[in-house]
Structure formats: structure tokens, C-alpha cells
Amino acid sequence: MGSIVKGYITDFFTYETTKSVVVKSWTVGIINRIVQLLIITYFVGWVFIHEKSYQNQDTGIESSVMTKVKGFGDLNGELMDVADYVFPQQGAGIFCIMTKVILTKNQTRGTCAEVGKSFNCSKAEDCKKHFGSILSNGVITGVCLNSGNDTAGYCEISGWCPAEDDGVKIKPMMDVENFTIFIKNSVRFPLFKVTRGNFVSTMTSDDIKKCTYHPKTNPYCPIFRVKDVLTYTDLKLSDLAYKGGEIGINIEWKCNLDHGIDYCLPKYSFTRLDAPFAKNAVSNGYNFRFAKYFMTENGTEFRTLHKAYAIRFDVMVTGNAGKFNTVQTLIHLVAAFTSIGLGTVLCDLILLNFLKGADQYKAKKFEEVSMAQIEASLSQSPDSQLSLKPGIKSSYDSGAISLATTSDQPI
């Protein structure tokens, strides 16, 4: 028992040091240099140049967006301006341009017939199955309203009457494609205390009034024509005018502050956000309802209900800013130099397991030396080398052992 404990203690209080073995093999040498070259290429090309890991990055972008729409259109013979077709009117980062509106005028609270074939009835029992329905325009009363015994009627509802009929055919406002959208965006990177706007410093008020965005000829103009925006998303107005849709305008800020703040400029891109539902027969497009309320002279309230089909625009702001940082640079340099050692690990695996002479290499790489052996060797000859056999010579750099081969075969 004592010898076992002593063995554990002896093994614990041992010291391991690196022993260099120079293997003169073309195969292993080429593999080692290729692995090192790949690692250096990865760190230089991807980590430092592409990812700019030598910089401190600020991804907590703070943003503000204001929008304005301009243009005139014709809807059902009526002239429409921005106050009629834009909702909400505050000019936020999310807004809608209405392309088609179904009006139900002079609605008052009371009871009336529901519309739609699903609410046809011939007797009261036909209506009772619709109790609690969320598809009706009001609360089903259970009464069947019909004009005669041979004529199918409609279930009665309690709510705003007359009930809305959204099945009517209305021509959409095709002038929408000529409307313009003005976007005013300011961003701040709090880590570097940098604030930027989407107007370039050389742009004047006259330039803004005359310019229209184009990705190549005018990429920094903040005014966008609706037709152009739809074109950039591979759409036409006819694709969205009848049912509506959702378009995303992304403003991307990727700022390399090492080049100067004037080079921190926005990049615009466009996408259709409701693309997964474009061909869905259940719920495609985009629409919403709102009402305008009025009062008669005798105090009776009535309203005009609007069911609006619209193109919804979502202005989204993303980005990050980077600036040189000594700490980040040192961290990734240390990681790069450490990773170069992976070539040595791979070559050791090959030498120890796959190539001829693996046993000889293993014997020279892993050697156990006790203090008794050192003292005995020194007592015999102070200049003797430990465990060095004939045919194996010691190199003059750091006392490394060189394994030479007589042929091109490793070891």
C-alpha cells in the first residue's frame, strides 16, 4: 500500500518539458507548411481583412426615421392627396399608401340584414348556428329576414347598419406608382459618440428637391419613387394594387471609422416582406378598416366605414461601426500565432500513427529520465548526452535531436 501511495506522489511531483525532434521528411514538411499557410491565410484574409477583428465594434445602433409621401391620384373619380391616402399621417418609419378603399356610408347603430351567402337563411334555426360568429359585421340576433316564403333571406345582426359589403368591384388608384417617398434618417453609435444622417455633406437643398434615388447614378438621394421601389423588388403595381402588400426599405450603416466619419454612408435595399403569403389564398395582401364619425342635427351619430387596401412600407435601420483597438488586435494576433501550432499537432498525429518508423519517432519524442540516470551519466562522463544512441545526432539549435533517413521515406 505504501509503495502505491509513494508511486502516486512521485508521479505527481514530476516535471515535463518539450523535447525537439527534427524529422527530415519531405512529406511531413510539406504537410506542416501547407497547414501553416492555410491558417495564416485564414487569419489575414478572413479574420483581419474581411471581419476586421482588429477593430472594436459597436452594434448598438440608435436610429430615428421620419417619412413624407407626395403625389396626387384618382380613386373612384375623386382626387386624392397625401392626407387622404397615407396612414398614419405622422410620418413614422411604418406607413401605408392606400390603393383601394371600399366605403360604407351613413352607418348608424341598429339592426339590419347581414350580407354574404354564408348568412343566407330560410328560417330562424339557420341563423342560430351563427351565434358567436366573428365573421359577421355585427352580433347575430337569431332572426331570419326574408321578403317572402319562396325567397332566401339573410340573418339579422345588431350593430352598425347597413352592413359592409366588401365584395364590390372597385378600380384601384394606379397613380400610386408616381408618388414619391422622402426618408429622413439619423443614426448614432453611442460607443464612439458618432452621429450621422442620410444626407451626404455635399448635398444642397436644391439637390434634394430635384434628385430621385438610383442605386448606381444617385445612391445617396433620400427620395424614392414608388414604381422604382417595386421594380427593385421585382414587382409591379398591379401585383399589389388590388390586395395590398408589405414592402421593406432597409437602410444599412456599415461604418469603418478608421477611414473617417465622412465615409460613413447609408446603403439602401428593398424586399417584399409578405412574400411567404403572396400566393396564400387564405390571407394574402394587406388591408385594414377605419371610420370617420359624424353627428346629425338631432344628435344621432353616424359614420362612414373605410376598408382600405394598402401597400405598407416598413423602413428598417441596421448597421454597425468599427474602429481600431489595440486590445482586439493583440487578442487576435495571439490567437493567430497559437493556431499556427495546429500544424505541429497534425504532423505529430501522422508521424505517430500513419507513417513508417512511427515507433522510432515515438521512442525519441517521449522519453523518461530519472535523477539517478542523470547522476550516473554525469559521473561517467560530464560531457555525455543522455539516451543518445549511435546514428542519432544532436543538432546545434536548442539541443534538438535530428532523425535522418537514407531515403525519401519519413523516419
BELNOR-V432018 format. One record per residue. RES is the residue in one small letter. SS is DSSP state (@ for helix, = for strand, . for the rest). PSI is psi in whole degrees, 0 to 359 (none if undefined). BURIAL is 1 if it has 24 or more other ideal C-beta (glycine too) atoms within 12 Angstrom, else 0. Layout:
BEGIN
{{RES & SS & PSI & BURIAL} {RES & SS & PSI & BURIAL}}
END
This chain:
BEGIN
{{m & . & 317 & 0} {g & @ & 323 & 0} {s & @ & 326 & 0} {i & @ & 314 & 0} {v & @ & 318 & 0} {k & @ & 323 & 0} {g & @ & 317 & 0} {y & @ & 316 & 0} {i & @ & 318 & 0} {t & @ & 317 & 0} {d & @ & 326 & 0} {f & @ & 317 & 0} {f & . & 57 & 0} {t & . & 163 & 0} {y & . & 133 & 0} {e & . & 135 & 0} {t & . & 156 & 0} {t & . & 136 & 0} {k & . & 125 & 0} {s & . & 129 & 0} {v & = & 115 & 1} {v & = & 115 & 1} {v & = & 113 & 1} {k & . & 83 & 1} {s & . & 127 & 1} {w & @ & 319 & 0} {t & @ & 306 & 1} {v & @ & 322 & 1} {g & @ & 317 & 0} {i & @ & 317 & 0} {i & @ & 316 & 1} {n & @ & 314 & 1} {r & @ & 325 & 0} {i & @ & 316 & 0} {v & @ & 317 & 1} {q & @ & 320 & 1} {l & @ & 319 & 0} {l & @ & 319 & 0} {i & @ & 317 & 1} {i & @ & 318 & 0} {t & @ & 318 & 0} {y & @ & 312 & 0} {f & @ & 320 & 1} {v & @ & 311 & 0} {g & @ & 312 & 0} {w & @ & 305 & 0} {v & @ & 313 & 1} {f & @ & 315 & 0} {i & @ & 309 & 0} {h & @ & 307 & 0} {e & . & 348 & 0} {k & . & 52 & 1} {s & . & 353 & 1} {y & . & 358 & 1} {q & = & 157 & 1} {n & = & 127 & 1} {q & = & 138 & 1} {d & = & 108 & 1} {t & . & 358 & 0} {g & . & 62 & 0} {i & = & 136 & 1} {e & = & 133 & 0} {s & = & 151 & 1} {s & = & 136 & 0} {v & = & 132 & 1} {m & = & 141 & 0} {t & = & 153 & 1} {k & = & 139 & 1} {v & = & 140 & 1} {k & = & 146 & 1} {g & . & 160 & 1} {f & . & 144 & 0} {g & = & 170 & 1} {d & = & 122 & 0} {l & = & 113 & 1} {n & . & 38 & 0} {g & . & 5 & 0} {e & = & 137 & 0} {l & = & 131 & 0} {m & = & 133 & 1} {d & . & 185 & 0} {v & @ & 329 & 1} {a & @ & 343 & 0} {d & @ & 326 & 1} {y & @ & 355 & 1} {v & = & 133 & 1} {f & = & 131 & 1} {p & . & 165 & 0} {q & . & 355 & 0} {q & . & 351 & 0} {g & . & 46 & 1} {a & . & 181 & 0} {g & . & 347 & 1} {i & = & 122 & 1} {f & = & 164 & 1} {c & = & 141 & 1} {i & = & 113 & 1} {m & = & 133 & 1} {t & = & 336 & 1} {k & = & 137 & 1} {v & = & 129 & 1} {i & = & 121 & 1} {l & = & 136 & 1} {t & = & 103 & 1} {k & = & 159 & 0} {n & = & 46 & 0} {q & = & 134 & 1} {t & = & 161 & 1} {r & = & 134 & 0} {g & = & 207 & 0} {t & = & 145 & 1} {c & = & 178 & 1} {a & = & 139 & 1} {e & . & 160 & 1} {v & . & 161 & 1} {g & . & 141 & 0} {k & @ & 332 & 0} {s & @ & 345 & 0} {f & @ & 18 & 1} {n & = & 148 & 0} {c & = & 159 & 1} {s & . & 346 & 0} {k & . & 167 & 0} {a & @ & 328 & 0} {e & @ & 332 & 0} {d & @ & 335 & 1} {c & @ & 334 & 1} {k & @ & 337 & 0} {k & . & 347 & 0} {h & . & 5 & 1} {f & . & 131 & 0} {g & . & 8 & 0} {s & . & 138 & 0} {i & . & 3 & 0} {l & . & 354 & 0} {s & . & 167 & 1} {n & . & 2 & 1} {g & = & 191 & 1} {v & = & 125 & 1} {i & = & 127 & 1} {t & = & 342 & 1} {g & = & 4 & 1} {v & = & 137 & 1} {c & = & 120 & 1} {l & = & 114 & 1} {n & . & 154 & 0} {s & . & 345 & 0} {g & . & 169 & 0} {n & . & 331 & 0} {d & . & 2 & 0} {t & . & 130 & 0} {a & . & 137 & 0} {g & = & 193 & 1} {y & = & 150 & 1} {c & = & 147 & 1} {e & = & 142 & 1} {i & = & 157 & 1} {s & = & 118 & 0} {g & = & 216 & 1} {w & = & 123 & 1} {c & = & 146 & 1} {p & . & 157 & 1} {a & . & 151 & 1} {e & . & 137 & 1} {d & . & 98 & 1} {d & . & 13 & 1} {g & . & 1 & 0} {v & . & 150 & 0} {k & . & 123 & 0} {i & . & 134 & 1} {k & . & 130 & 0} {p & . & 166 & 1} {m & . & 102 & 1} {m & @ & 353 & 0} {d & @ & 353 & 1} {v & @ & 326 & 1} {e & @ & 342 & 1} {n & @ & 358 & 0} {f & . & 156 & 1} {t & = & 148 & 1} {i & = & 122 & 1} {f & = & 125 & 1} {i & = & 127 & 1} {k & = & 114 & 1} {n & = & 130 & 1} {s & = & 140 & 1} {v & = & 157 & 1} {r & = & 135 & 1} {f & = & 100 & 1} {p & . & 331 & 0} {l & . & 322 & 0} {f & . & 358 & 1} {k & . & 47 & 0} {v & = & 130 & 1} {t & = & 133 & 0} {r & = & 156 & 1} {g & = & 163 & 1} {n & . & 14 & 1} {f & . & 123 & 0} {v & . & 153 & 0} {s & . & 335 & 0} {t & . & 356 & 0} {m & . & 132 & 0} {t & . & 172 & 0} {s & @ & 326 & 0} {d & @ & 324 & 0} {d & @ & 319 & 0} {i & @ & 324 & 1} {k & @ & 333 & 0} {k & @ & 338 & 0} {c & . & 158 & 1} {t & . & 137 & 1} {y & . & 137 & 1} {h & = & 133 & 0} {p & . & 338 & 0} {k & . & 311 & 0} {t & . & 335 & 0} {n & = & 67 & 0} {p & . & 350 & 0} {y & . & 9 & 1} {c & . & 131 & 1} {p & . & 13 & 1} {i & = & 127 & 1} {f & = & 132 & 1} {r & = & 136 & 1} {v & @ & 319 & 1} {k & @ & 319 & 1} {d & @ & 318 & 1} {v & @ & 317 & 1} {l & @ & 324 & 1} {t & @ & 320 & 0} {y & @ & 340 & 1} {t & . & 14 & 1} {d & . & 41 & 0} {l & . & 162 & 1} {k & . & 159 & 0} {l & @ & 327 & 1} {s & @ & 338 & 0} {d & @ & 336 & 1} {l & @ & 345 & 1} {a & . & 325 & 1} {y & . & 321 & 1} {k & . & 345 & 1} {g & . & 179 & 1} {g & = & 181 & 1} {e & = & 127 & 1} {i & = & 135 & 1} {g & = & 131 & 1} {i & = & 111 & 1} {n & = & 128 & 1} {i & = & 113 & 1} {e & = & 127 & 1} {w & = & 110 & 1} {k & = & 103 & 1} {c & = & 121 & 1} {n & = & 97 & 1} {l & @ & 351 & 1} {d & @ & 336 & 0} {h & @ & 351 & 0} {g & . & 151 & 0} {i & @ & 334 & 0} {d & @ & 342 & 0} {y & @ & 5 & 0} {c & . & 94 & 1} {l & . & 152 & 1} {p & = & 157 & 1} {k & = & 127 & 0} {y & = & 141 & 1} {s & = & 160 & 1} {f & = & 145 & 1} {t & = & 157 & 0} {r & = & 117 & 1} {l & . & 332 & 1} {d & . & 25 & 1} {a & @ & 322 & 0} {p & @ & 340 & 0} {f & @ & 5 & 0} {a & . & 324 & 0} {k & . & 17 & 0} {n & . & 122 & 0} {a & . & 346 & 0} {v & . & 309 & 0} {s & . & 80 & 0} {n & . & 159 & 0} {g & . & 194 & 1} {y & . & 127 & 1} {n & = & 161 & 1} {f & = & 167 & 0} {r & = & 148 & 1} {f & = & 163 & 0} {a & = & 151 & 0} {k & = & 126 & 0} {y & = & 147 & 0} {f & = & 170 & 0} {m & = & 131 & 0} {t & . & 172 & 0} {e & . & 331 & 0} {n & . & 8 & 0} {g & . & 9 & 0} {t & . & 129 & 0} {e & = & 136 & 0} {f & = & 168 & 1} {r & = & 165 & 1} {t & = & 118 & 0} {l & = & 132 & 1} {h & = & 126 & 1} {k & = & 110 & 1} {a & = & 131 & 1} {y & = & 131 & 1} {a & = & 160 & 1} {i & = & 117 & 1} {r & = & 130 & 1} {f & = & 125 & 1} {d & = & 114 & 1} {v & = & 114 & 1} {m & = & 138 & 1} {v & = & 125 & 1} {t & = & 167 & 0} {g & = & 179 & 1} {n & = & 161 & 1} {a & = & 144 & 1} {g & = & 148 & 1} {k & = & 145 & 1} {f & = & 136 & 0} {n & . & 127 & 0} {t & @ & 318 & 0} {v & @ & 313 & 0} {q & @ & 321 & 0} {t & @ & 313 & 0} {l & @ & 320 & 0} {i & @ & 314 & 0} {h & @ & 333 & 1} {l & @ & 317 & 0} {v & @ & 318 & 0} {a & @ & 322 & 0} {a & @ & 312 & 1} {f & @ & 324 & 0} {t & @ & 321 & 0} {s & @ & 334 & 1} {i & @ & 331 & 1} {g & . & 349 & 0} {l & @ & 332 & 1} {g & @ & 321 & 1} {t & @ & 319 & 1} {v & @ & 316 & 0} {l & @ & 317 & 1} {c & @ & 322 & 1} {d & @ & 319 & 1} {l & @ & 319 & 0} {i & @ & 315 & 1} {l & @ & 321 & 1} {l & @ & 342 & 1} {n & @ & 335 & 0} {f & . & 331 & 0} {l & . & 161 & 1} {k & . & 147 & 0} {g & . & 18 & 1} {a & @ & 323 & 0} {d & @ & 320 & 0} {q & @ & 317 & 1} {y & @ & 318 & 1} {k & @ & 322 & 0} {a & @ & 326 & 0} {k & @ & 334 & 1} {k & @ & 321 & 1} {f & . & 108 & 0} {e & . & 135 & 0} {e & . & 127 & 0} {v & . & 128 & 0} {s & . & 162 & 0} {m & @ & 328 & 0} {a & @ & 320 & 0} {q & @ & 319 & 0} {i & @ & 313 & 0} {e & @ & 320 & 0} {a & @ & 320 & 0} {s & @ & 319 & 0} {l & @ & 327 & 0} {s & @ & 329 & 0} {q & @ & 313 & 0} {s & . & 115 & 0} {p & . & 335 & 0} {d & . & 7 & 0} {s & . & 155 & 0} {q & . & 138 & 0} {l & . & 137 & 1} {s & . & 31 & 0} {l & . & 114 & 0} {k & . & 161 & 0} {p & . & 142 & 0} {g & . & 349 & 0} {i & . & 123 & 1} {k & = & 155 & 0} {s & = & 130 & 0} {s & . & 165 & 0} {y & . & 3 & 0} {d & . & 111 & 0} {s & . & 18 & 0} {g & . & 31 & 0} {a & . & 149 & 0} {i & = & 132 & 1} {s & = & 126 & 0} {l & = & 109 & 1} {a & . & 150 & 0} {t & . & 149 & 0} {t & . & 347 & 0} {s & . & 185 & 0} {d & . & 352 & 0} {q & . & 133 & 0} {p & . & 137 & 1} {i & . & none & 1}}
END
